Amino acid sequence: MTRPITAGVDGSPESAAAAAWAAREAVRRDLPLRLVHVGEPAPEALALAADESARTQWANDLLAETEQEIADRHPGLAVTTDVLDDGAARTLTAVAADAELLALGSRGHGPIVGFLLGSVGQQVIAATERPVVLVRSGDEATAEAAGRDVVVGQEGDAEDSAAALEFAFRTAAARGATVRAVRAWSLPPVFAYSPASLELLDEAGGLEPYEKKALAAALAPLRERFPDVPVTEHVEIGSAGQVLLSVAPQAQLLVVGRRARRTAVGARIGSVAHAVLHHAPCPVAVIPHT
């Protein structure tokens, strides 16, 4: 089954940028594009759609206008549109399940709004098994030009970041870009070391060489599968969120894995994904661990 690239459209500048990003990605991957409107319009569009009938007409008009704009830029791209009125989080999660990836607009630098109003975005990201890409209103195709890296965070052993690395390498291969693989490390308390970990550190020659070897080991199978993709290995002391954000201004896309956890107040995504979603200036792809 061919999965489409899917974008949520709600009338906000952020969702318009997400639709444009999704269209370019669909062209690169030779996949169809699906545009969906779910639930309420963005806050700035509510005044234009005061009742249910007006909202439905407004949503259909919005999708038609967005489809036409994309057709003008990408004449050969197959595009479908849908207005879906069910609960936003549940519906977007179902939409994502049928997609190659789901692109949504994100305002960041504070509460995420539009499709990601309140807890909706976290619920979708935490619940879906598909990649979700968050796009800012200022995103432009020029940001994908040669010279900007696809940055991916790597943590733990090779298996922990396998899905995020796979996504980053496939995306870089389609764009002719370099992958910058980032592994952050910090000095743990002495009592955190087990005899086995101390032995591994001793064999590696210390903490930093150990981290470099761990990153190289995680990248080895991807380098073999994608021999034409240039790779920069970036190992730096610090928190993962801070290190990733330090290189984000030079990135065309930032890719992070996520482990969802359930709490008494609902689903929560990891602290690294949370930090970059709010503060990275480039699009962010959140990839569920396999």
C-alpha positions as CSV (number, residue, x, y, z in Angstrom):
1,M,0.0,0.0,0.0
2,T,1.3,3.4,-0.9
3,R,1.1,5.8,2.0
4,P,0.6,9.5,1.3
5,I,2.5,12.4,2.9
6,T,-0.3,14.0,4.9
7,A,-0.5,17.6,6.1
8,G,-3.0,19.2,8.5
9,V,-4.4,22.5,7.3
10,D,-6.3,24.8,9.8
11,G,-5.9,28.3,8.3
12,S,-2.8,29.4,10.3
13,P,0.4,30.5,8.6
14,E,2.1,27.6,10.3
15,S,-0.2,25.0,8.7
16,A,0.3,26.7,5.3
17,A,4.0,26.2,5.7
18,A,3.5,22.6,6.8
19,A,1.4,21.9,3.7
20,A,4.1,23.5,1.5
21,W,6.8,21.4,3.2
22,A,4.7,18.3,2.8
23,A,4.2,18.9,-0.9
24,R,7.9,19.3,-1.5
25,E,8.6,16.1,0.4
26,A,5.9,14.2,-1.5
27,V,7.5,15.3,-4.8
28,R,11.0,14.2,-3.6
29,R,9.6,10.8,-2.4
30,D,7.3,10.3,-5.4
31,L,4.3,9.9,-3.1
32,P,0.8,11.4,-3.2
33,L,-0.1,14.3,-0.9
34,R,-3.2,14.3,1.4
35,L,-4.5,17.6,2.9
36,V,-6.8,17.3,5.9
37,H,-8.8,19.7,8.1
38,V,-9.8,18.4,11.5
39,G,-12.0,20.1,14.1
40,E,-11.8,23.8,14.7
41,P,-10.1,26.5,12.5
42,A,-7.0,28.2,13.9
43,P,-7.9,30.9,16.4
44,E,-7.2,33.7,13.9
45,A,-9.7,32.1,11.5
46,L,-12.6,31.5,14.0
47,A,-14.3,34.8,13.2
48,L,-14.7,33.7,9.6
49,A,-16.5,30.5,10.6
50,A,-18.9,31.3,13.3
51,D,-21.3,28.4,13.0
52,E,-21.1,24.7,11.9
53,S,-22.3,25.4,8.3
54,A,-19.9,28.3,7.9
55,R,-17.1,26.2,9.3
56,T,-17.7,23.4,6.9
57,Q,-17.8,25.8,3.9
58,W,-14.7,27.6,5.2
59,A,-12.8,24.4,5.6
60,N,-13.7,23.2,2.1
61,D,-12.7,26.5,0.6
62,L,-9.4,26.5,2.6
63,L,-8.5,23.0,1.3
64,A,-9.4,24.0,-2.3
65,E,-7.3,27.1,-2.1
66,T,-4.4,25.2,-0.6
67,E,-4.7,22.4,-3.2
68,Q,-4.6,25.0,-6.0
69,E,-1.6,26.7,-4.6
70,I,0.3,23.4,-4.4
71,A,-0.9,22.4,-7.9
72,D,0.6,25.7,-9.2
73,R,4.0,24.9,-7.7
74,H,3.9,21.1,-8.4
75,P,1.7,20.4,-11.4
76,G,2.3,16.6,-11.4
77,L,1.7,16.0,-7.8
78,A,-1.4,13.9,-6.9
79,V,-3.4,15.7,-4.1
80,T,-6.5,14.6,-2.2
81,T,-8.4,16.6,0.5
82,D,-10.6,15.7,3.4
83,V,-12.7,17.6,6.0
84,L,-12.8,15.5,9.2
85,D,-15.0,16.6,12.0
86,D,-14.3,14.2,14.8
87,G,-12.1,14.9,17.9
88,A,-8.8,16.4,16.8
89,A,-6.3,14.2,18.7
90,R,-8.1,10.9,17.9
91,T,-8.7,11.8,14.3
92,L,-5.1,13.1,13.7
93,T,-3.7,9.9,15.2
94,A,-5.8,7.8,12.9
95,V,-4.8,10.0,9.9
96,A,-1.2,9.6,10.8
97,A,-1.5,5.8,11.0
98,D,-2.4,5.8,7.3
99,A,0.4,8.2,6.3
100,E,4.1,8.0,5.4
101,L,4.4,11.0,7.8
102,L,2.1,13.7,9.2
103,A,3.2,17.3,8.8
104,L,1.6,19.9,11.2
105,G,2.2,23.6,11.8
106,S,3.9,24.6,15.0
107,R,4.3,28.1,16.5
108,G,6.9,27.0,19.1
109,H,8.7,29.3,21.5
110,G,5.9,28.8,24.0
111,P,2.6,26.9,23.9
112,I,2.1,25.0,20.6
113,V,-1.1,26.2,19.0
114,G,-3.4,25.4,16.0
115,F,-3.5,21.6,15.6
116,L,-1.2,21.4,18.6
117,L,-3.4,23.4,20.9
118,G,-3.0,22.3,24.5
119,S,-2.3,18.6,24.9
120,V,-3.5,17.6,21.4
121,G,-0.1,17.7,19.8
122,Q,1.5,15.7,22.6
123,Q,-1.3,13.1,22.3
124,V,-0.8,12.7,18.6
125,I,3.0,12.5,18.8
126,A,2.9,10.1,21.7
127,A,0.1,7.9,20.3
128,T,1.1,7.5,16.6
129,E,3.6,5.0,15.3
130,R,4.4,7.2,12.3
131,P,6.7,10.2,12.0
132,V,5.3,13.6,12.8
133,V,7.0,16.7,11.3
134,L,6.4,20.1,12.9
135,V,6.9,23.2,10.7
136,R,7.1,26.9,11.5
137,S,5.5,29.7,9.5
138,G,8.8,31.1,8.3
139,D,9.9,27.8,6.7
140,E,10.9,28.2,3.0
141,A,12.2,25.9,0.3
142,T,15.5,27.8,0.3
143,A,16.2,26.3,3.7
144,E,16.6,22.9,2.1
145,A,19.3,24.2,-0.2
146,A,22.7,22.4,-0.3
147,G,24.9,23.3,2.6
148,R,22.4,22.8,5.4
149,D,22.5,19.5,7.2
150,V,19.8,17.0,8.2
151,V,20.6,16.8,11.9
152,V,19.7,13.7,13.9
153,G,20.0,13.0,17.6
154,Q,21.5,9.6,18.5
155,E,21.4,8.2,22.0
156,G,21.9,4.9,23.8
157,D,23.0,1.9,21.7
158,A,22.4,1.3,18.0
159,E,18.9,0.0,18.5
160,D,17.7,2.9,20.5
161,S,18.0,5.4,17.6
162,A,17.6,3.1,14.7
163,A,14.3,4.5,13.5
164,A,15.4,8.2,13.8
165,L,18.7,7.4,12.0
166,E,16.9,5.6,9.2
167,F,14.6,8.6,8.7
168,A,17.4,11.0,8.6
169,F,19.5,9.1,6.1
170,R,16.5,8.5,3.8
171,T,15.6,12.2,3.9
172,A,19.2,13.3,3.3
173,A,19.6,10.8,0.4
174,A,16.5,12.3,-1.3
175,R,17.7,15.9,-0.7
176,G,21.4,15.4,-1.5
177,A,22.2,16.6,2.0
178,T,24.7,15.7,4.7
179,V,23.6,13.9,7.9
180,R,25.0,15.5,11.0
181,A,24.6,12.8,13.7
182,V,24.7,14.3,17.2
183,R,25.4,12.4,20.4
184,A,25.5,14.4,23.7
185,W,27.0,13.1,26.8
186,S,27.5,14.3,30.4
187,L,29.5,13.2,33.4
188,P,27.3,10.8,35.5
189,P,27.8,10.4,39.2
190,V,30.5,7.9,40.2
191,F,27.9,5.6,41.9
192,A,26.1,5.2,38.5
193,Y,29.0,3.1,37.2
194,S,28.7,-0.7,37.3
195,P,31.8,-2.9,37.1
196,A,30.7,-3.8,33.5
197,S,30.4,-0.2,32.4
198,L,33.7,0.7,34.0
199,E,35.3,-2.1,32.1
200,L,33.8,-0.8,28.8
201,L,35.0,2.7,29.6
202,D,38.5,1.5,30.3
203,E,38.6,-0.4,27.0
204,A,37.4,2.7,25.1
205,G,40.1,4.9,26.8
206,G,37.7,7.2,28.7
207,L,34.2,8.8,28.5
208,E,34.6,10.9,25.3
209,P,36.2,8.1,23.2
210,Y,33.5,5.7,24.5
211,E,30.8,8.1,23.3
212,K,32.5,8.5,19.9
213,K,32.7,4.7,19.5
214,A,29.1,4.3,20.4
215,L,28.0,6.9,17.8
216,A,30.3,5.3,15.1
217,A,28.8,1.9,15.9
218,A,25.2,3.2,15.6
219,L,26.0,4.8,12.3
220,A,27.9,1.9,10.7
221,P,24.9,0.1,9.2
222,L,23.4,3.3,7.8
223,R,26.7,4.3,6.2
224,E,26.8,0.9,4.5
225,R,23.2,1.2,3.3
226,F,23.5,4.9,2.2
227,P,27.2,5.1,0.9
228,D,26.5,8.3,-1.0
229,V,25.2,10.3,2.0
230,P,28.0,12.3,3.6
231,V,28.1,12.1,7.4
232,T,29.4,14.4,10.1
233,E,29.8,12.9,13.5
234,H,29.2,15.4,16.3
235,V,29.9,14.3,19.9
236,E,29.7,17.1,22.6
237,I,29.3,17.3,26.3
238,G,26.0,18.7,27.5
239,S,22.3,17.9,27.6
240,A,20.9,16.4,24.4
241,G,18.4,19.1,24.0
242,Q,20.9,21.9,24.4
243,V,23.4,20.4,22.1
244,L,20.8,19.7,19.4
245,L,19.5,23.3,19.7
246,S,23.0,24.7,19.3
247,V,23.3,23.2,15.8
248,A,19.6,23.6,14.8
249,P,20.1,27.1,13.2
250,Q,22.4,25.5,10.6
251,A,20.0,22.6,9.9
252,Q,17.3,22.1,7.2
253,L,15.6,19.5,9.3
254,L,16.1,18.2,12.9
255,V,15.3,14.6,13.6
256,V,14.7,13.2,17.1
257,G,13.4,9.9,18.4
258,R,10.8,9.8,21.1
259,R,9.8,7.4,23.8
260,A,6.2,8.1,24.9
261,R,5.3,7.5,28.5
262,R,1.9,7.5,30.2
263,T,1.1,9.4,33.3
264,A,-2.0,10.1,35.4
265,V,-2.6,13.2,33.3
266,G,-2.1,11.6,29.9
267,A,0.7,10.9,27.4
268,R,4.0,12.7,27.7
269,I,6.8,12.9,25.2
270,G,10.5,12.9,26.1
271,S,12.3,16.0,27.4
272,V,14.6,16.2,24.3
273,A,11.7,16.1,21.9
274,H,9.8,18.6,24.0
275,A,12.7,21.1,24.0
276,V,13.4,21.0,20.3
277,L,9.7,21.2,19.4
278,H,9.4,24.5,21.3
279,H,12.7,26.1,20.4
280,A,14.3,24.7,17.1
281,P,14.0,27.2,14.3
282,C,13.9,24.5,11.6
283,P,11.3,21.8,10.9
284,V,11.4,19.0,13.5
285,A,10.7,15.3,12.7
286,V,9.7,13.2,15.8
287,I,10.2,9.5,15.1
288,P,8.8,6.8,17.4
289,H,11.2,4.2,18.6
290,T,10.6,0.8,16.9
